[in-house]
Amino acid sequence: MPTPLSLLGELHTVISFVPIVAGLYSFARHGGIKPEMRSGHIYLGGLALSVVTSFGLSSTGGFNPGHALGIVALLVASVAILVGRVSFLGRLRTYLKAFGLSFTYFLLWVPGINETLSRLPPSHPIGNGPDSPPVQMALLIWLILFAAGSLLQAWTIHRGHALSRARA
């Protein structure tokens, strides 16, 4: 039986829904996470809070791979935003920014998938950690969805560039 969530665990879970929902909304509405939009601000703030609150949690008693993924997500988000402002990259910066921010959304879900499948349903969880086949299968499916979504996003950006060139 999985260990029950602490108060901090419950708070972290609630906070983690903020970037999940804001990111999903941003993808549906804008085709990606756009830091200049309100949903992008909410996503990035929620991502930062989610990562910060995760540091008080650990089933192993210390720093774990989930914490490392959180740090990587924050670093990638920062780099993606900065890359979007580097003019010498030309149109490539649009692709890099979109991919980087989408990658943060992907990373956000990796520990979430593991934790969710290792805790639900409470009486008989589907998985029992990152090495269990159901968790690995779910993560593989998530990776495939991320790859397909990234390709779609790149194609959409390319199409937008082509349309703007045609109008010019």
C-alpha positions in Angstrom: 0.0 0.0 0.0 1.4 3.4 -0.9 2.4 5.8 1.8 -0.2 8.5 2.4 0.6 12.1 1.3 1.8 14.6 3.8 0.4 18.0 4.0 3.3 19.3 1.9 2.6 16.4 -0.5 -1.0 17.4 -0.8 0.0 21.1 -1.3 2.6 20.1 -3.9 0.0 18.0 -5.8 -2.5 20.9 -5.9 0.2 23.4 -7.0 1.4 20.9 -9.7 -2.1 21.0 -11.3 -1.6 24.7 -12.0 1.2 24.3 -14.7 -0.5 21.1 -16.0 -3.8 23.0 -16.7 -2.1 26.2 -17.8 0.2 24.3 -20.2 -2.6 22.3 -21.6 -4.7 25.4 -22.1 -1.7 27.1 -23.7 -1.1 24.2 -26.1 -4.8 24.1 -27.1 -5.3 27.9 -27.4 -1.9 29.1 -28.7 -0.2 25.9 -30.1 2.5 26.0 -27.4 3.5 27.6 -24.2 3.9 31.3 -24.8 5.7 33.1 -21.9 4.3 36.5 -23.1 0.7 35.3 -22.7 -1.1 35.1 -19.4 -1.3 31.3 -19.6 2.4 31.2 -20.1 3.0 33.4 -17.0 0.8 31.1 -15.0 2.5 28.0 -16.4 6.0 29.2 -15.6 5.0 30.4 -12.1 3.3 27.2 -11.4 6.2 25.2 -12.7 8.6 27.1 -10.4 6.3 26.6 -7.4 5.9 22.9 -8.2 9.6 22.4 -8.4 10.3 24.3 -5.2 7.6 22.5 -3.2 9.0 19.1 -4.5 12.2 19.6 -2.5 10.4 19.0 0.7 9.3 15.6 -0.6 11.2 12.4 -1.1 10.4 8.8 -0.7 14.1 8.0 -0.6 14.9 10.6 2.1 17.0 12.9 0.0 17.6 14.4 -3.4 16.0 12.1 -6.0 15.6 12.0 -9.8 12.3 13.9 -9.6 14.2 16.8 -8.0 16.8 16.7 -10.8 14.1 16.7 -13.5 12.6 19.8 -11.8 15.9 21.6 -11.9 16.4 20.6 -15.5 12.9 21.9 -16.3 13.6 25.3 -14.7 17.0 25.6 -16.5 15.5 24.6 -19.9 12.6 27.1 -19.4 15.1 29.8 -18.7 17.3 28.9 -21.7 14.3 28.7 -24.0 13.1 32.2 -23.0 16.6 33.6 -23.5 17.0 31.8 -26.8 13.8 33.4 -28.0 15.5 36.8 -27.6 18.8 36.0 -29.4 18.5 37.6 -32.8 21.5 36.0 -34.6 19.6 32.6 -34.5 17.0 34.0 -36.9 14.0 31.8 -37.3 15.7 28.9 -35.5 15.1 30.7 -32.2 11.3 30.3 -32.6 11.7 26.5 -33.0 14.2 26.2 -30.1 12.0 28.3 -27.8 8.9 26.3 -28.6 10.7 22.9 -28.2 12.4 24.0 -24.9 9.1 25.1 -23.3 7.3 22.0 -24.6 10.2 19.9 -23.1 9.5 21.5 -19.7 5.9 20.3 -19.9 7.1 16.8 -20.8 9.5 16.8 -17.9 6.8 18.1 -15.5 4.7 15.0 -16.2 7.5 12.3 -15.8 7.5 12.2 -12.0 3.8 12.9 -12.0 3.1 9.8 -14.1 5.3 7.7 -11.8 3.8 9.1 -8.6 0.2 8.8 -9.9 0.5 5.2 -11.1 2.4 4.2 -7.9 -0.4 5.6 -5.7 -3.7 5.0 -7.6 -6.0 3.4 -7.0 -5.1 3.5 -3.3 -6.1 -0.1 -2.6 -4.0 -1.6 -5.4 -1.8 0.9 -7.3 -1.2 0.3 -11.0 2.6 0.6 -10.7 5.1 0.4 -7.9 7.8 2.8 -9.0 9.7 3.9 -12.1 10.9 0.4 -12.9 7.5 -1.2 -13.0 6.3 -2.1 -16.5 3.0 -0.1 -16.3 4.9 3.1 -15.4 7.5 2.4 -18.1 4.8 1.9 -20.7 3.0 5.1 -19.7 6.3 7.0 -19.9 7.0 5.5 -23.3 3.6 6.6 -24.5 4.2 10.0 -23.0 7.5 10.2 -24.9 5.9 9.3 -28.2 3.1 11.9 -27.6 5.8 14.5 -26.9 7.8 13.6 -30.0 4.6 13.8 -32.2 3.5 17.0 -30.6 7.0 18.6 -31.1 6.9 17.6 -34.8 3.4 19.1 -35.1 4.5 22.2 -33.4 7.6 22.6 -35.7 5.4 22.1 -38.7 2.9 24.7 -37.5 5.8 27.2 -36.9 7.2 26.4 -40.3 3.8 27.0 -41.9 3.5 30.3 -40.0 6.9 31.4 -41.4 5.9 30.4 -44.9 2.6 32.3 -44.7 4.4 35.4 -43.4 6.9 35.2 -46.2 4.1 34.8 -48.8 2.4 38.0 -47.4 5.6 40.0 -47.6 
